[in-house]
Structure formats: C-alpha cells, structure tokens
Amino acid sequence: MDDPLRAISAELGFFTRAHAREAGYDDRVIAREARAGRWLRIRRGYYTFPDTWSAASAEERHLLVCRTVLDSLGGKVALSHTSGCLAHQVDVWGIPLDRIHVTRLDGGAGRIEAGVVHHEGLVLDHEVGVVDGMRVLAPQRCVLEAGSLGRPESALVLLNSALHRRRCSIDDIGDQFDTMAHWPRVRHLHVPVHMATDQAESVGESRGLWLFFVEHLPAPTLQHEVVVAGRLVGRTDWAWLKHNGLGEFDGKVKYGRLLEPGQDAGEVVFQEKRREDQLREATDAWMVRLVWSDLDRPSQTAARIRAKLARAS
C-alpha cells in the first residue's frame, strides 16, 4: 500500500492531522483534501477516507468515532452505555447512535461536548476492561446503563443479546441491577431484567417476547426442538406447547445469515416455507410467522395470535 495514510487508516480506521503532517502534508493541503472530499473529517483532527466510511454500517461508524474519542482523551474515559454495548458486540435497537457515550475515570465533570456524552459515576477497577483495543466498562453495566436511555423493550433487546452472546451471565446482570437500582432512570428496568433470557437469538425474537408480555399473551417456550421418532425435524423461535402452537420471527436479516455462497434469497425463502410445512405436518400445530412490521403494531398482531390460541383451546 503506497499511501501511508491508507495503511494507517486500514489499521486504525482513521488517521490524524499529526499522521498527515508526518506523511508530508501541511495544514493547507490537509484543508484542501478535506474540502475536496478526498478525506472525510470525522471530528476535529481525525479523518478517514470516504470509501471506508460509506462501506461501514451505522454500528461500525459509531465504533470508528469511538476509537477517535478514546485516542484523543487517553486514559481519562472508558466507553459505556450504548457505545460500550457496541464495543461488546451486543445488539442495540431503539436507541440513537448519534452520540458517543463515555464514563469519566478521572473524576471529570459530566457534560455533552462535540457529540460526546461524558457520564459521571463511580467506576471500580474491575469494571474496566479492553475489548478490541478499546477501553470499555463491563458488559452488564453497559447494557443496563444503555437500557436506561430508552424504553423497556430496547432494554430487553440489550439484555438478551448480551446473555445470548455470553458477554455476561444472568447473575452478573442481577448483581449489577441491585447495585444500580437507585440510579437515575434505572428503576423502569425492573421488568426487562426479570424477563431477560439467553435463549432469544435475535432482536426480532426479543421484541416478540416483549410484545407477548405487554399484550398479556402466554409466555412461549424458546428454541423449541420438534423431534419425531427420534429425528430432529426443526427448531422454532417460539412455541406455545399447551396450545399446540409454533412461532417464528421472519426478518430479512435472518435470511441474510442463512445464505450460502451462490445462494439467492428466493431459494432460502422456499426452503424456510418447506421447513415450516414439515414442522406443521409433524406436529399438527398451528404456526404464526412475524415480520418487522408485525412488531410495530402489537395490538393487531396480538389479536391474530389470540385468535389462534382461542381456536386451539
């Protein structure tokens, strides 16, 4: 790679004004490159290349900016809240990613400055770790603090993702919640903390659980395996065993994860439909398949499921 700034950007995700000067660019040329759009200014003194930025997801862009914040502030802060969750590769849904969240380790005052929210709070040594080169608070603290920024449904997504990905345990979350129970905005997390499970494998499955709860539907069994004559026919996201019902979340992301090299989405849809038919034939159960839009209209979706439950009674 001939361009030293490209090499630095490939390693760090960004390059600094100091890097550019060392590569022979003076301030006038640096300003010209940024104005021309050949370099993208992330924050003061930090740049990346437009193609790097455009190829990144919203979560990847957030983490790239996190790296620049940590680079500029040194050991004074650690990533926390939403930013900490992303560093731990925990799914974040329903909480804005427009600001970087850090917690002060040096006793500095809380404030919002240049798109960075500086939080105050007691941080013990064992609560600070390093993930992929980034200083970050413990995952159980991050998910609870991030959950306090949004609705309980968003908090359940965070908690379930952290548990499913083995970032922390149920006991870790319970102990952390007991410690934080009287912190601002944490009290409303009581229900999602007690609902949290490591069996929900996706954002859609967790949101489905929240929908069933708020609409007073029976709580389903998660990841139910359908076995006939000793043979595993398939596994469903949700199952209402007493009502002989099965449920699946059917999001496009799910199909993306199922795609094999050279396989198109239409083929996967067909295979999923065939699998659903096999499950119904093997169990004589009814099936409900939810998509993203169903989760956004909970009362109508609950009425659909309630009707199926009633017919099975």
Secondary structure in CASP SS format (residue, H / E / C, confidence):
PFRMAT SS
TARGET T0000
AUTHOR 0000-0000-0000
METHOD secondary structure of the structure
MODEL  1
M C 1.00
D C 1.00
D C 1.00
P H 1.00
L H 1.00
R H 1.00
A H 1.00
I H 1.00
S H 1.00
A H 1.00
E H 1.00
L H 1.00
G C 1.00
F C 1.00
F E 1.00
T E 1.00
R H 1.00
A H 1.00
H H 1.00
A H 1.00
R H 1.00
E H 1.00
A C 1.00
G C 1.00
Y C 1.00
D C 1.00
D H 1.00
R H 1.00
V H 1.00
I H 1.00
A H 1.00
R H 1.00
E H 1.00
A H 1.00
R H 1.00
A C 1.00
G C 1.00
R C 1.00
W C 1.00
L E 1.00
R E 1.00
I E 1.00
R E 1.00
R C 1.00
G C 1.00
Y E 1.00
Y E 1.00
T E 1.00
F C 1.00
P H 1.00
D H 1.00
T H 1.00
W H 1.00
S H 1.00
A C 1.00
A C 1.00
S C 1.00
A H 1.00
E H 1.00
E H 1.00
R H 1.00
H H 1.00
L H 1.00
L H 1.00
V H 1.00
C H 1.00
R H 1.00
T H 1.00
V H 1.00
L H 1.00
D H 1.00
S H 1.00
L H 1.00
G H 1.00
G H 1.00
K H 1.00
V E 1.00
A E 1.00
L E 1.00
S C 1.00
H H 1.00
T H 1.00
S H 1.00
G H 1.00
C H 1.00
L H 1.00
A H 1.00
H C 1.00
Q C 1.00
V C 1.00
D C 1.00
V C 1.00
W C 1.00
G C 1.00
I C 1.00
P C 1.00
L C 1.00
D C 1.00
R C 1.00
I E 1.00
H E 1.00
V E 1.00
T E 1.00
R E 1.00
L C 1.00
D C 1.00
G C 1.00
G C 1.00
A C 1.00
G C 1.00
R E 1.00
I E 1.00
E E 1.00
A C 1.00
G C 1.00
V E 1.00
V E 1.00
H E 1.00
H E 1.00
E C 1.00
G C 1.00
L C 1.00
V C 1.00
L C 1.00
D H 1.00
H H 1.00
E H 1.00
V E 1.00
G E 1.00
V E 1.00
V E 1.00
D C 1.00
G C 1.00
M E 1.00
R E 1.00
V E 1.00
L E 1.00
A C 1.00
P H 1.00
Q H 1.00
R H 1.00
C H 1.00
V H 1.00
L H 1.00
E H 1.00
A H 1.00
G H 1.00
S C 1.00
L C 1.00
G C 1.00
R C 1.00
P H 1.00
E H 1.00
S H 1.00
A H 1.00
L H 1.00
V H 1.00
L H 1.00
L H 1.00
N H 1.00
S H 1.00
A H 1.00
L H 1.00
H H 1.00
R C 1.00
R C 1.00
R C 1.00
C C 1.00
S C 1.00
I H 1.00
D H 1.00
D H 1.00
I H 1.00
G H 1.00
D H 1.00
Q H 1.00
F H 1.00
D H 1.00
T H 1.00
M H 1.00
A C 1.00
H C 1.00
W C 1.00
P C 1.00
R C 1.00
V C 1.00
R H 1.00
H H 1.00
L H 1.00
H H 1.00
V H 1.00
P H 1.00
V H 1.00
H H 1.00
M H 1.00
A C 1.00
T C 1.00
D C 1.00
Q C 1.00
A C 1.00
E C 1.00
S C 1.00
V H 1.00
G H 1.00
E H 1.00
S H 1.00
R H 1.00
G H 1.00
L H 1.00
W H 1.00
L H 1.00
F H 1.00
F H 1.00
V H 1.00
E C 1.00
H C 1.00
L C 1.00
P C 1.00
A C 1.00
P C 1.00
T E 1.00
L E 1.00
Q E 1.00
H E 1.00
E E 1.00
V E 1.00
V E 1.00
V E 1.00
A C 1.00
G C 1.00
R E 1.00
L E 1.00
V E 1.00
G E 1.00
R E 1.00
T E 1.00
D E 1.00
W E 1.00
A E 1.00
W E 1.00
L H 1.00
K H 1.00
H H 1.00
N C 1.00
G E 1.00
L E 1.00
G E 1.00
E E 1.00
F E 1.00
D C 1.00
G C 1.00
K H 1.00
V H 1.00
K H 1.00
Y H 1.00
G H 1.00
R H 1.00
L H 1.00
L C 1.00
E C 1.00
P C 1.00
G C 1.00
Q C 1.00
D C 1.00
A H 1.00
G H 1.00
E H 1.00
V H 1.00
V H 1.00
F H 1.00
Q H 1.00
E H 1.00
K H 1.00
R H 1.00
R H 1.00
E H 1.00
D H 1.00
Q H 1.00
L H 1.00
R H 1.00
E H 1.00
A H 1.00
T H 1.00
D C 1.00
A C 1.00
W E 1.00
M E 1.00
V E 1.00
R E 1.00
L E 1.00
V C 1.00
W H 1.00
S H 1.00
D H 1.00
L H 1.00
D C 1.00
R C 1.00
P H 1.00
S H 1.00
Q H 1.00
T H 1.00
A H 1.00
A H 1.00
R H 1.00
I H 1.00
R H 1.00
A H 1.00
K H 1.00
L H 1.00
A H 1.00
R H 1.00
A H 1.00
S C 1.00
END
